[in-house]
Amino acid sequence: MDCCWCGTRCAENFFTESRKHPAVKILRQIPSIGPLRAALLLALMQTPHRFRSKRQLWAYSGLGVETHHSAQHRYVDGQLQRSKKPPQIRGLNQNHNHEMKEIFKSTAMGASRCAGPLQDFYAGLLTKGIKPEMARLTLARKIAAITLTLWKKGGRFDAEHLKSQAA
């Protein structure tokens, strides 16, 4: 079947080319990341080295939490003191790559439904009393962090990392 705008078989070429890249084999080790998600991650991220830390990947993917400070210091009796008010949480960042967010959120949704180490991690969050939508966000952030770590270091997925890594 030909593509509607270029007259070629774009999807087939996309998968054929993505299979040649060694990163796809690494990304496919992560539960719930299949050939399509691995190819899309490869196309969107291009290289994991553009992100120094998982927090930068979270912000790029729309999984980073934004906080707001109105004033960190105030004057009390003529002395400058640090304010004791905690920063206000404004939600997830709005300026992000929407496709990346969709990949990680859909992966987390699938992983929370299918038996495996990621579902066990999700169930553990629920037993701690975390709301399901926050548990899915934590799972999506965990998957993003694992993706970045495995792709950078070229290792193998190990379910033990779920316990030791901070989300």
DSSP file with accessible surface (Angstrom, degrees, kcal/mol):
  #  RESIDUE AA STRUCTURE BP1 BP2  ACC     N-H-->O    O-->H-N    N-H-->O    O-->H-N    TCO  KAPPA ALPHA  PHI   PSI    X-CA   Y-CA   Z-CA
    1    1 A M              0   0  187      0, 0.0     2,-0.2     0, 0.0     7,-0.0   0.000 360.0 360.0 360.0 129.7    0.0    0.0    0.0
    2    2 A D        -     0   0  103      7,-0.1     7,-0.2     1,-0.1     2,-0.1  -0.489 360.0-103.9 -84.3 152.0    1.4    3.3   -1.0
    3    3 A C     >  -     0   0   33      5,-2.7     4,-1.1    -2,-0.2    -1,-0.1  -0.425  28.1-125.6 -69.9 146.9    1.7    6.4    1.2
    4    4 A C  T  4 S+     0   0  131      1,-0.2    -1,-0.1     2,-0.1    -2,-0.0   0.780 101.0  28.6 -70.6 -23.6   -1.0    9.0    0.5
    5    5 A W  T  4 S+     0   0  206      3,-0.1    -1,-0.2     1,-0.0    -2,-0.0   0.698 128.2  30.7-114.5 -20.7    1.5   11.9    0.0
    6    6 A C  T  4 S-     0   0   51      2,-0.2    -2,-0.1     0, 0.0     3,-0.1   0.572  90.5-127.4-117.2  -8.6    4.8   10.6   -1.2
    7    7 A G  S  < S+     0   0   46     -4,-1.1     2,-0.2     1,-0.3    -3,-0.1   0.630  74.4  97.2  76.7  11.4    3.8    7.5   -3.3
    8    8 A T  S    S-     0   0   67     -6,-0.0    -5,-2.7    -7,-0.0     2,-1.4  -0.708  88.8 -94.4-121.8-179.8    6.1    5.1   -1.4
    9    9 A R     >  +     0   0  115     -2,-0.2     4,-2.2    -7,-0.2     5,-0.2  -0.630  49.7 167.9 -96.3  78.7    5.8    2.6    1.4
   10   10 A C  H  > S+     0   0   45     -2,-1.4     4,-2.8     1,-0.2    -1,-0.2   0.885  70.9  52.0 -62.3 -45.2    6.9    5.0    4.2
   11   11 A A  H  > S+     0   0   64      1,-0.2     4,-2.3     2,-0.2     5,-0.2   0.923 111.4  47.1 -61.7 -43.7    5.9    2.8    7.1
   12   12 A E  H  > S+     0   0  101      1,-0.2     4,-2.5     2,-0.2    -1,-0.2   0.920 114.1  47.2 -64.4 -42.3    7.8   -0.2    5.7
   13   13 A N  H  X S+     0   0   86     -4,-2.2     4,-2.6     2,-0.2     5,-0.2   0.886 109.5  55.3 -64.7 -38.0   10.9    1.8    5.0
   14   14 A F  H  X S+     0   0   71     -4,-2.8     4,-2.2     2,-0.2    -2,-0.2   0.944 112.6  40.9 -59.8 -49.3   10.6    3.4    8.5
   15   15 A F  H  X S+     0   0   55     -4,-2.3     4,-2.1     2,-0.2    -2,-0.2   0.902 113.9  53.4 -68.5 -38.5   10.6    0.0   10.2
   16   16 A T  H  X S+     0   0   61     -4,-2.5     4,-0.7    -5,-0.2    -2,-0.2   0.933 113.2  42.7 -62.1 -45.8   13.3   -1.4    7.9
   17   17 A E  H >< S+     0   0  114     -4,-2.6     3,-0.7     1,-0.2     4,-0.5   0.885 112.1  53.5 -68.3 -38.2   15.6    1.5    8.6
   18   18 A S  H >< S+     0   0   10     -4,-2.2     3,-1.2    -5,-0.2     6,-0.3   0.867 101.0  60.4 -67.8 -32.7   14.9    1.5   12.4
   19   19 A R  H 3< S+     0   0  159     -4,-2.1    -1,-0.2     1,-0.3    -2,-0.2   0.767  97.4  61.1 -64.6 -23.7   15.8   -2.3   12.7
   20   20 A K  T << S+     0   0  142     -3,-0.7    -1,-0.3    -4,-0.7    -2,-0.2   0.711  86.1  89.7 -74.7 -19.9   19.3   -1.5   11.4
   21   21 A H  S X> S-     0   0   77     -3,-1.2     3,-1.1    -4,-0.5     4,-0.7  -0.630  73.0-143.4 -83.8 131.2   20.0    0.8   14.4
   22   22 A P  H 3> S+     0   0   90      0, 0.0     4,-1.2     0, 0.0     3,-0.4   0.785  95.7  68.1 -65.4 -22.6   21.5   -1.0   17.5
   23   23 A A  H 3> S+     0   0    3      1,-0.2     4,-2.8     2,-0.2     5,-0.2   0.825  89.2  63.7 -67.8 -28.2   19.5    1.3   19.8
   24   24 A V  H <> S+     0   0   10     -3,-1.1     4,-2.4    -6,-0.3    -1,-0.2   0.910 100.7  51.5 -63.7 -39.3   16.2   -0.4   18.8
   25   25 A K  H  < S+     0   0  152     -4,-0.7     4,-0.5    -3,-0.4    -1,-0.2   0.891 111.8  47.5 -63.6 -37.3   17.4   -3.7   20.2
   26   26 A I  H >< S+     0   0   30     -4,-1.2     3,-1.1     1,-0.2     4,-0.4   0.935 113.4  46.8 -68.1 -45.7   18.2   -2.0   23.4
   27   27 A L  H >< S+     0   0    0     -4,-2.8     3,-1.3     1,-0.2    -2,-0.2   0.839 103.2  63.0 -67.9 -31.4   14.9   -0.2   23.6
   28   28 A R  T 3< S+     0   0  125     -4,-2.4    -1,-0.2     1,-0.3     5,-0.2   0.678  89.3  71.0 -68.8 -15.4   12.9   -3.3   22.8
   29   29 A Q  T <  S+     0   0   46     -3,-1.1    -1,-0.3    -4,-0.5    -2,-0.2   0.782  78.4  91.0 -69.3 -26.6   14.1   -4.9   26.0
   30   30 A I  S X  S-     0   0    2     -3,-1.3     3,-1.8    -4,-0.4   113,-0.0  -0.560  92.0-108.0 -74.0 128.4   12.0   -2.6   28.0
   31   31 A P  T 3  S+     0   0   40      0, 0.0    80,-0.1     0, 0.0    -1,-0.1  -0.255 101.2  18.2 -57.3 141.1    8.5   -4.2   28.7
   32   32 A S  T 3  S+     0   0   39      1,-0.2     2,-0.8    -4,-0.1    78,-0.1   0.431  95.0 111.2  76.0   1.8    5.7   -2.6   26.7
   33   33 A I    <   +     0   0    6     -3,-1.8    -1,-0.2    -5,-0.2    -3,-0.1  -0.912  47.6 176.8-104.7 106.9    8.0   -0.9   24.2
   34   34 A G     >  -     0   0   25     -2,-0.8     4,-2.4    -3,-0.1     5,-0.2  -0.156  48.4 -76.0 -94.1-166.2    7.5   -2.7   20.9
   35   35 A P  H  > S+     0   0   63      0, 0.0     4,-2.1     0, 0.0     5,-0.2   0.875 128.1  49.5 -65.2 -36.7    8.9   -2.1   17.5
   36   36 A L  H  > S+     0   0   91      2,-0.2     4,-2.6     1,-0.2     5,-0.2   0.954 113.5  43.9 -68.7 -49.4    6.8    1.0   16.7
   37   37 A R  H  > S+     0   0   67      2,-0.2     4,-2.8     1,-0.2     5,-0.2   0.894 114.0  51.6 -63.7 -38.4    7.5    2.8   20.0
   38   38 A A  H  X S+     0   0    0     -4,-2.4     4,-2.3     2,-0.2    -1,-0.2   0.929 111.7  46.7 -64.1 -42.5   11.2    1.9   19.7
   39   39 A A  H  X S+     0   0    1     -4,-2.1     4,-2.3    -5,-0.2    -2,-0.2   0.905 113.7  48.4 -66.5 -39.9   11.4    3.3   16.2
   40   40 A L  H  X S+     0   0   62     -4,-2.6     4,-2.8     2,-0.2     5,-0.3   0.908 110.8  50.3 -67.1 -41.7    9.5    6.4   17.2
   41   41 A L  H  X>S+     0   0    0     -4,-2.8     4,-2.8     2,-0.2     5,-0.5   0.918 110.9  50.1 -61.5 -41.5   11.7    7.0   20.2
   42   42 A L  H  X5S+     0   0   20     -4,-2.3     4,-1.7    -5,-0.2    -2,-0.2   0.928 113.8  45.0 -61.6 -43.8   14.8    6.6   18.0
   43   43 A A  H  <5S+     0   0   50     -4,-2.3    -2,-0.2     1,-0.2    -1,-0.2   0.896 119.5  40.2 -69.4 -38.8   13.4    9.1   15.5
   44   44 A L  H  <5S+     0   0   39     -4,-2.8    -2,-0.2    -5,-0.2    -3,-0.2   0.892 124.9  33.4 -80.4 -41.5   12.3   11.7   18.1
   45   45 A M  H  <5S-     0   0    0     -4,-2.8     2,-3.5    -5,-0.3     5,-0.2   0.804  76.2-175.7 -84.2 -31.7   15.3   11.5   20.5
   46   46 A Q  S  <<S+     0   0  134     -4,-1.7    -1,-0.2    -5,-0.5    -2,-0.1  -0.219  71.6  13.8  64.6 -53.7   17.9   10.8   17.9
   47   47 A T    >   -     0   0   56     -2,-3.5     3,-1.0    -3,-0.1     4,-0.1  -0.990  64.6-140.8-147.0 141.9   20.6   10.4   20.5
   48   48 A P  G >  S+     0   0    4      0, 0.0     3,-1.6     0, 0.0   104,-0.1   0.688  93.8  77.7 -75.3 -14.0   20.3   10.0   24.3
   49   49 A H  G 3  S+     0   0  130      1,-0.3    -3,-0.1   103,-0.0    99,-0.0   0.524  73.5  76.6 -78.1  -3.1   23.3   12.2   24.9
   50   50 A R  G <  S+     0   0  104     -3,-1.0     2,-0.5    -5,-0.2    -1,-0.3   0.590  91.2  64.1 -78.2  -7.8   21.3   15.3   24.2
   51   51 A F    <   -     0   0    9     -3,-1.6    -1,-0.1     1,-0.1     3,-0.1  -0.963  63.4-169.3-117.5 117.7   19.9   14.8   27.8
   52   52 A R  S    S+     0   0  200     -2,-0.5     2,-0.3     1,-0.1    -1,-0.1   0.836  75.2  10.8 -70.8 -35.0   22.3   15.1   30.6
   53   53 A S  S  > S-     0   0   50      1,-0.1     4,-1.4     0, 0.0     3,-0.5  -0.913  78.7-105.2-140.2 168.6   19.9   13.7   33.2
   54   54 A K  H  > S+     0   0   57     -2,-0.3     4,-2.7     1,-0.2     5,-0.2   0.829 116.0  63.3 -65.4 -29.6   16.5   12.1   33.4
   55   55 A R  H  > S+     0   0  163      1,-0.2     4,-2.2     2,-0.2    -1,-0.2   0.870 101.0  51.1 -65.1 -35.0   15.0   15.4   34.5
   56   56 A Q  H  > S+     0   0   69     -3,-0.5     4,-2.3     2,-0.2    -1,-0.2   0.898 110.8  48.5 -67.6 -38.6   15.8   17.0   31.2
   57   57 A L  H  X S+     0   0    0     -4,-1.4     4,-2.3     2,-0.2     6,-0.2   0.908 110.0  52.4 -65.6 -40.9   14.2   14.1   29.4
   58   58 A W  H  <>S+     0   0    2     -4,-2.7     5,-3.3     2,-0.2     6,-1.0   0.925 110.7  47.0 -60.7 -43.5   11.1   14.4   31.6
   59   59 A A  H ><5S+     0   0   42     -4,-2.2     3,-1.0     4,-0.3    -2,-0.2   0.929 113.0  48.6 -65.0 -43.0   10.9   18.2   30.8
   60   60 A Y  H 3<5S+     0   0   67     -4,-2.3    37,-2.9     1,-0.3    -1,-0.2   0.860 114.2  47.3 -63.9 -33.8   11.3   17.6   27.1
   61   61 A S  T 3<5S-     0   0    0     -4,-2.3    -1,-0.3    35,-0.2    -2,-0.2   0.412 117.3-110.1 -89.5  -1.4    8.7   14.8   27.2
   62   62 A G  T < 5S+     0   0    0     -3,-1.0    -3,-0.2    -4,-0.5    -4,-0.1   0.711  92.0 108.9  81.4  19.8    6.1   16.9   29.2
   63   63 A L      < +     0   0    0     -5,-3.3     2,-0.3    -6,-0.2    -4,-0.3   0.326  46.5 110.0-108.4   4.9    6.5   14.8   32.4
   64   64 A G        -     0   0   12     -6,-1.0    29,-2.2    -5,-0.2     2,-0.4  -0.654  66.8-129.3 -85.8 135.7    8.4   17.5   34.4
   65   65 A V  E     -A   92   0A  65     -2,-0.3     2,-0.4    27,-0.2    27,-0.2  -0.686  18.9-144.8 -85.5 132.3    6.5   19.1   37.3
   66   66 A E  E     -A   91   0A  83     25,-3.6    24,-3.1    -2,-0.4    25,-0.7  -0.814  15.0-170.1 -98.6 137.1    6.5   22.9   37.3
   67   67 A T  E     -A   89   0A  80     -2,-0.4     2,-0.4    22,-0.3    22,-0.2  -0.824   8.0-148.1-119.0 163.7    6.7   24.8   40.5
   68   68 A H  E     -A   88   0A  81     20,-2.3    20,-2.3    -2,-0.3     2,-0.5  -0.997   5.6-164.9-138.1 130.7    6.2   28.5   41.2
   69   69 A H        -     0   0   84     -2,-0.4     3,-0.2    18,-0.2    -2,-0.0  -0.966   7.3-175.4-111.1 129.3    7.8   30.8   43.8
   70   70 A S  S    S-     0   0   88     -2,-0.5     2,-0.3     1,-0.3    -1,-0.1   0.814  80.5 -10.4 -88.6 -34.7    6.3   34.2   44.4
   71   71 A A        -     0   0   55     14,-0.1    -1,-0.3     1,-0.1    14,-0.2  -0.855  49.4-168.2-162.9 127.4    9.0   35.2   46.9
   72   72 A Q  S    S+     0   0   88     -2,-0.3    11,-2.9    -3,-0.2     2,-0.3   0.714  80.8  35.4 -89.2 -21.3   11.8   33.2   48.4
   73   73 A H  E     +B   82   0B  88      9,-0.3     2,-0.3    11,-0.0     9,-0.2  -0.940  62.8 177.6-131.7 153.1   12.7   35.9   51.0
   74   74 A R  E     -B   81   0B 130      7,-2.7     7,-3.2    -2,-0.3     2,-0.5  -0.971  32.9-104.8-148.2 161.4   10.8   38.5   53.0
   75   75 A Y  E     +B   80   0B 175     -2,-0.3     2,-0.4     5,-0.2     5,-0.2  -0.782  32.5 179.3 -93.0 126.7   11.6   41.1   55.6
   76   76 A V  E >  S-B   79   0B  40      3,-3.0     3,-1.9    -2,-0.5    -2,-0.0  -0.983  75.5 -17.9-127.7 118.0   10.6   40.4   59.2
   77   77 A D  T 3  S-     0   0  160     -2,-0.4    -1,-0.1     1,-0.3     3,-0.1   0.886 128.8 -52.6  53.4  40.0   11.4   43.0   61.8
   78   78 A G  T 3  S+     0   0   67      1,-0.2     2,-0.4     0, 0.0    -1,-0.3   0.496 117.7 111.5  80.7   0.0   13.9   44.6   59.4
   79   79 A Q  E <   -B   76   0B 131     -3,-1.9    -3,-3.0     2,-0.0     2,-0.5  -0.889  69.8-123.6-109.7 139.9   15.7   41.3   58.8
   80   80 A L  E     +B   75   0B  97     -2,-0.4     2,-0.3    -5,-0.2    -5,-0.2  -0.691  39.1 176.2 -80.8 121.0   15.8   39.4   55.6
   81   81 A Q  E     -B   74   0B  89     -7,-3.2    -7,-2.7    -2,-0.5     2,-0.3  -0.954  34.7-106.3-128.3 150.4   14.5   35.9   56.2
   82   82 A R  E     -B   73   0B 158     -2,-0.3    -9,-0.3    -9,-0.2     2,-0.1  -0.536  42.2-113.2 -72.6 135.4   13.9   32.9   53.9
   83   83 A S        -     0   0   22    -11,-2.9    -1,-0.1    -2,-0.3   -12,-0.0  -0.419  14.4-150.0 -69.9 141.7   10.2   32.3   53.4
   84   84 A K        +     0   0  187     -2,-0.1    -1,-0.1     2,-0.1   -12,-0.1   0.472  62.0 113.7 -92.0  -2.7    8.8   29.1   54.9
   85   85 A K        -     0   0  136    -14,-0.2   -14,-0.1     1,-0.1     3,-0.1  -0.522  68.9-126.6 -70.2 130.4    6.1   28.7   52.3
   86   86 A P        -     0   0  107      0, 0.0    -1,-0.1     0, 0.0    -2,-0.1  -0.409  35.5 -90.9 -71.6 155.7    6.7   25.7   50.1
   87   87 A P        -     0   0   56      0, 0.0     2,-0.4     0, 0.0   -18,-0.2  -0.352  43.5-112.7 -65.1 146.9    6.7   26.4   46.3
   88   88 A Q  E     -A   68   0A  95    -20,-2.3   -20,-2.3    -3,-0.1     2,-0.5  -0.667  23.8-130.4 -82.9 135.4    3.4   26.0   44.6
   89   89 A I  E     -A   67   0A 124     -2,-0.4   -22,-0.3   -22,-0.2     3,-0.1  -0.742  21.8-175.6 -87.9 127.1    3.0   23.1   42.2
   90   90 A R  E     -     0   0A 142    -24,-3.1     2,-0.2    -2,-0.5   -23,-0.2   0.357  41.3-112.6-102.9  -1.4    1.6   24.2   38.9
   91   91 A G  E     -A   66   0A  32    -25,-0.7   -25,-3.6     2,-0.0    -1,-0.4  -0.611  61.6 -16.2 103.4-162.2    1.3   20.8   37.2
   92   92 A L  E    S-A   65   0A  44    -27,-0.2   -27,-0.2    -2,-0.2   -29,-0.1  -0.473  79.2 -92.1 -81.7 152.9    3.2   19.4   34.3
   93   93 A N        -     0   0   10    -29,-2.2    -1,-0.1    -2,-0.1   -29,-0.1  -0.327  27.3-152.4 -67.0 144.8    5.2   21.6   31.9
   94   94 A Q  S    S+     0   0  151      1,-0.1     2,-1.0    -3,-0.1    -1,-0.1   0.738  78.0  73.6 -90.2 -28.9    3.2   22.8   28.9
   95   95 A N  S    S+     0   0  126      2,-0.0     2,-0.3     3,-0.0   -33,-0.2  -0.772  74.2 114.6 -92.4  99.4    6.1   23.3   26.4
   96   96 A H  S    S-     0   0   33     -2,-1.0     2,-0.8   -35,-0.1   -35,-0.2  -0.931  75.4 -80.7-152.7 174.5    7.1   19.8   25.4
   97   97 A N     >  -     0   0   26    -37,-2.9     4,-1.9    -2,-0.3     5,-0.2  -0.781  37.4-159.8 -86.3 110.6    7.3   17.3   22.6
   98   98 A H  H  > S+     0   0  123     -2,-0.8     4,-2.2     1,-0.2    -1,-0.2   0.829  87.3  54.5 -66.1 -34.1    3.7   15.9   22.4
   99   99 A E  H  > S+     0   0  115      2,-0.2     4,-2.3     1,-0.2    -1,-0.2   0.900 107.8  50.0 -67.0 -39.8    4.7   12.7   20.6
  100  100 A M  H  > S+     0   0    0      2,-0.2     4,-2.4     1,-0.2     5,-0.2   0.910 110.3  50.2 -64.1 -42.3    7.2   11.8   23.3
  101  101 A K  H  X S+     0   0   39     -4,-1.9     4,-2.8     1,-0.2     5,-0.3   0.928 110.2  50.3 -61.8 -42.8    4.7   12.4   26.0
  102  102 A E  H  X S+     0   0  120     -4,-2.2     4,-2.6     1,-0.2     5,-0.3   0.901 109.4  51.5 -62.8 -40.0    2.2   10.2   24.2
  103  103 A I  H  X S+     0   0   10     -4,-2.3     4,-2.2     2,-0.2    -2,-0.2   0.958 114.8  40.9 -61.8 -50.2    4.8    7.4   23.8
  104  104 A F  H  X S+     0   0    0     -4,-2.4     4,-2.2     1,-0.2    -2,-0.2   0.894 116.9  48.4 -70.6 -36.4    5.7    7.4   27.5
  105  105 A K  H  X S+     0   0  110     -4,-2.8     4,-2.3    -5,-0.2    -1,-0.2   0.919 113.6  46.2 -69.3 -41.5    2.1    7.7   28.7
  106  106 A S  H  X S+     0   0   28     -4,-2.6     4,-2.6    -5,-0.3     5,-0.2   0.880 112.1  52.0 -69.5 -33.8    0.8    5.0   26.4
  107  107 A T  H  X S+     0   0    0     -4,-2.2     4,-2.7    -5,-0.3    -2,-0.2   0.925 110.9  47.7 -64.9 -42.3    3.7    2.7   27.4
  108  108 A A  H  X S+     0   0    1     -4,-2.2     4,-2.0     2,-0.2    -2,-0.2   0.900 111.1  51.2 -65.6 -39.4    2.9    3.3   31.1
  109  109 A M  H  X S+     0   0   63     -4,-2.3     4,-0.8     2,-0.2    -2,-0.2   0.942 113.8  43.9 -63.3 -45.4   -0.8    2.6   30.4
  110  110 A G  H >X S+     0   0   20     -4,-2.6     4,-1.7     1,-0.2     3,-0.7   0.901 112.9  51.5 -65.5 -40.7    0.0   -0.6   28.7
  111  111 A A  H 3< S+     0   0    2     -4,-2.7    -1,-0.2     1,-0.2    -2,-0.2   0.835 104.8  56.8 -67.5 -30.6    2.6   -1.7   31.3
  112  112 A S  H 3< S+     0   0   13     -4,-2.0    -1,-0.2     1,-0.2    -2,-0.2   0.726 112.8  41.9 -73.2 -18.0    0.1   -1.0   34.1
  113  113 A R  H << S+     0   0  178     -4,-0.8     2,-0.4    -3,-0.7    -2,-0.2   0.719 103.7  71.7 -98.0 -27.5   -2.4   -3.5   32.5
  114  114 A C  S  < S-     0   0   75     -4,-1.7     5,-0.3     1,-0.1     4,-0.1  -0.758  88.9-105.7 -98.3 141.4    0.0   -6.3   31.4
  115  115 A A  S    S+     0   0   93     -2,-0.4     3,-0.1     4,-0.1    -1,-0.1  -0.287  72.0  88.2 -62.7 138.9    1.7   -8.7   33.9
  116  116 A G  S  > S-     0   0   25      1,-0.1     4,-2.0    -4,-0.1     5,-0.2  -0.918  90.5 -58.4 157.3-176.0    5.3   -8.0   34.4
  117  117 A P  H  > S+     0   0   39      0, 0.0     4,-2.0     0, 0.0     5,-0.1   0.847 128.0  53.2 -65.6 -32.6    7.8   -6.1   36.5
  118  118 A L  H  > S+     0   0    2      2,-0.2     4,-2.4     1,-0.2     5,-0.1   0.880 108.0  50.4 -71.9 -34.0    6.4   -2.7   35.5
  119  119 A Q  H  > S+     0   0   59     -5,-0.3     4,-3.0     2,-0.2     5,-0.2   0.898 109.3  51.9 -67.7 -37.2    2.9   -3.7   36.6
  120  120 A D  H  X S+     0   0  109     -4,-2.0     4,-2.2     2,-0.2    -2,-0.2   0.908 109.5  49.5 -63.4 -40.6    4.3   -4.9   39.9
  121  121 A F  H  X S+     0   0   41     -4,-2.0     4,-1.8     2,-0.2    -2,-0.2   0.932 112.5  47.8 -62.1 -44.5    5.9   -1.4   40.3
  122  122 A Y  H  X S+     0   0   25     -4,-2.4     4,-2.0     1,-0.2    -2,-0.2   0.923 111.2  50.1 -62.6 -44.9    2.6    0.2   39.5
  123  123 A A  H  X S+     0   0   46     -4,-3.0     4,-2.3     1,-0.2    -1,-0.2   0.885 107.4  55.2 -63.2 -36.5    0.7   -2.0   41.9
  124  124 A G  H  X S+     0   0   29     -4,-2.2     4,-1.1     1,-0.2    -1,-0.2   0.886 106.7  50.3 -63.3 -37.9    3.3   -1.2   44.6
  125  125 A L  H  <>S+     0   0   11     -4,-1.8     5,-1.8     1,-0.2     3,-0.3   0.901 109.8  50.6 -65.7 -40.3    2.6    2.5   44.1
  126  126 A L  H ><5S+     0   0   64     -4,-2.0     3,-1.6     1,-0.2    -2,-0.2   0.885 106.4  54.2 -65.9 -37.1   -1.2    2.0   44.4
  127  127 A T  H 3<5S+     0   0  118     -4,-2.3    -1,-0.2     1,-0.3    -2,-0.2   0.767 100.5  61.2 -69.6 -22.7   -0.7    0.0   47.6
  128  128 A K  T 3<5S-     0   0  163     -4,-1.1    -1,-0.3    -3,-0.3    -2,-0.2   0.528 124.7-104.9 -76.2  -7.1    1.2    3.0   49.1
  129  129 A G  T < 5 +     0   0   64     -3,-1.6     2,-0.2     1,-0.3    -3,-0.2   0.559  68.8 150.7  95.4  11.7   -2.0    5.0   48.6
  130  130 A I      < -     0   0   56     -5,-1.8    -1,-0.3     1,-0.1    -2,-0.1  -0.561  53.4-106.2 -76.9 138.7   -0.9    7.0   45.5
  131  131 A K     >  -     0   0  137     -2,-0.2     4,-2.5     1,-0.1     3,-0.3  -0.316  28.7-115.8 -62.2 147.0   -3.8    8.0   43.2
  132  132 A P  H  > S+     0   0   60      0, 0.0     4,-2.4     0, 0.0     5,-0.2   0.872 114.2  51.1 -56.3 -39.7   -3.9    5.9   39.9
  133  133 A E  H  > S+     0   0  105      1,-0.2     4,-1.7     2,-0.2     5,-0.1   0.893 113.0  45.7 -68.9 -33.7   -3.2    8.9   37.7
  134  134 A M  H  > S+     0   0   91     -3,-0.3     4,-2.5     2,-0.2    -1,-0.2   0.862 111.0  53.4 -73.8 -34.1   -0.2    9.9   39.7
  135  135 A A  H  X S+     0   0    0     -4,-2.5     4,-2.5     2,-0.2    -2,-0.2   0.901 108.8  49.5 -66.1 -39.2    1.0    6.3   39.8
  136  136 A R  H  X S+     0   0   75     -4,-2.4     4,-2.6    -5,-0.2    -2,-0.2   0.891 110.4  50.5 -66.8 -37.9    0.8    6.2   36.0
  137  137 A L  H  X S+     0   0   25     -4,-1.7     4,-2.6     2,-0.2    -2,-0.2   0.932 111.1  48.5 -63.4 -44.1    2.7    9.4   35.8
  138  138 A T  H  X S+     0   0   31     -4,-2.5     4,-2.3     1,-0.2    -2,-0.2   0.907 112.0  49.5 -61.9 -40.4    5.4    8.0   38.1
  139  139 A L  H  X S+     0   0    0     -4,-2.5     4,-2.7     2,-0.2    -2,-0.2   0.910 110.0  50.5 -65.6 -41.2    5.5    4.8   35.9
  140  140 A A  H  X S+     0   0    1     -4,-2.6     4,-2.3     1,-0.2    -2,-0.2   0.916 111.8  47.9 -63.0 -41.1    5.8    6.9   32.7
  141  141 A R  H  X S+     0   0   37     -4,-2.6     4,-2.5     2,-0.2    -1,-0.2   0.885 110.8  51.5 -65.9 -38.4    8.7    8.8   34.3
  142  142 A K  H  X S+     0   0    2     -4,-2.3     4,-2.7     2,-0.2    -2,-0.2   0.932 110.0  48.9 -63.5 -43.4   10.3    5.5   35.4
  143  143 A I  H  X S+     0   0    0     -4,-2.7     4,-2.7     1,-0.2    -2,-0.2   0.913 111.4  50.0 -63.9 -40.8   10.0    4.2   31.9
  144  144 A A  H  X S+     0   0    0     -4,-2.3     4,-2.5     2,-0.2    -1,-0.2   0.922 111.5  48.4 -63.3 -42.6   11.6    7.4   30.5
  145  145 A A  H  X S+     0   0    1     -4,-2.5     4,-2.5     2,-0.2    -2,-0.2   0.912 112.9  47.5 -65.1 -41.1   14.5    7.1   33.0
  146  146 A I  H  X S+     0   0    7     -4,-2.7     4,-3.0     2,-0.2     5,-0.3   0.918 110.7  52.8 -65.3 -42.1   15.1    3.5   32.2
  147  147 A T  H  X S+     0   0    0     -4,-2.7     4,-2.3    -5,-0.2     5,-0.2   0.941 112.0  44.8 -58.0 -48.2   15.0    4.3   28.5
  148  148 A L  H  X S+     0   0    7     -4,-2.5     4,-2.4     2,-0.2     5,-0.2   0.931 115.3  47.2 -63.7 -45.7   17.6    7.0   28.8
  149  149 A T  H  X S+     0   0   44     -4,-2.5     4,-2.5     1,-0.2     5,-0.3   0.935 114.8  44.7 -63.5 -48.2   19.8    4.9   31.1
  150  150 A L  H  X S+     0   0   17     -4,-3.0     4,-2.4     1,-0.2     5,-0.5   0.911 114.8  48.5 -64.6 -41.2   19.7    1.8   28.9
  151  151 A W  H  < S+     0   0   23     -4,-2.3    -1,-0.2    -5,-0.3    -2,-0.2   0.908 115.0  44.6 -68.5 -38.9   20.3    3.7   25.7
  152  152 A K  H  < S+     0   0   68     -4,-2.4    -2,-0.2    -5,-0.2    -1,-0.2   0.928 125.0  31.5 -68.6 -44.8   23.2    5.7   27.1
  153  153 A K  H  < S-     0   0  173     -4,-2.5    -2,-0.2    -5,-0.2    -1,-0.2   0.625  95.9-134.9 -92.8 -16.0   24.9    2.8   28.8
  154  154 A G     <  +     0   0   45     -4,-2.4    -3,-0.2    -5,-0.3    -4,-0.1   0.764  54.7 140.7  71.1  24.9   23.9    0.0   26.3
  155  155 A G        -     0   0   31     -5,-0.5     2,-0.3    -6,-0.3    -1,-0.1   0.028  53.2 -92.7 -85.7-164.2   23.0   -2.4   29.1
  156  156 A R        -     0   0  188   -127,-0.0     2,-0.2     1,-0.0    -1,-0.1  -0.862  41.3 -99.1-112.4 150.1   20.2   -4.9   29.5
  157  157 A F        -     0   0   42     -2,-0.3     2,-0.4  -131,-0.2     3,-0.0  -0.460  41.2-175.8 -68.9 132.2   16.9   -4.4   31.2
  158  158 A D    >   -     0   0   75     -2,-0.2     3,-1.7     1,-0.1     4,-0.3  -0.993  26.6-145.9-133.0 126.1   16.9   -5.7   34.7
  159  159 A A  T >  S+     0   0   39     -2,-0.4     3,-1.2     1,-0.3     4,-0.5   0.738  96.6  71.1 -64.6 -20.6   13.7   -5.6   36.9
  160  160 A E  T >> S+     0   0  110      1,-0.3     4,-1.3     2,-0.2     3,-0.9   0.775  85.6  67.4 -66.1 -24.9   15.9   -5.1   40.0
  161  161 A H  H <> S+     0   0   83     -3,-1.7     4,-2.3     1,-0.2    -1,-0.3   0.749  87.0  68.6 -66.5 -23.3   16.6   -1.6   38.7
  162  162 A L  H <4 S+     0   0   10     -3,-1.2    -1,-0.2    -4,-0.3    -2,-0.2   0.842 102.9  44.0 -64.4 -31.5   13.0   -0.7   39.4
  163  163 A K  H <4 S+     0   0  161     -3,-0.9    -1,-0.2    -4,-0.5    -2,-0.2   0.883 118.8  40.0 -81.0 -38.2   13.6   -1.0   43.1
  164  164 A S  H  < S+     0   0   97     -4,-1.3     2,-0.2     2,-0.1    -2,-0.2   0.799  97.6  84.8 -85.6 -28.8   16.9    0.9   43.3
  165  165 A Q  S  < S-     0   0   40     -4,-2.3     2,-0.4    -5,-0.2   -19,-0.0  -0.505  74.8-132.0 -76.4 141.5   16.2    3.7   40.8
  166  166 A A              0   0   70     -2,-0.2    -2,-0.1     1,-0.1    -3,-0.1  -0.765 360.0 360.0 -90.5 137.3   14.4    6.8   42.1
  167  167 A A              0   0   42     -2,-0.4    -1,-0.1    -5,-0.1   -28,-0.1  -0.218 360.0 360.0 -84.7 360.0   11.5    7.9   39.9
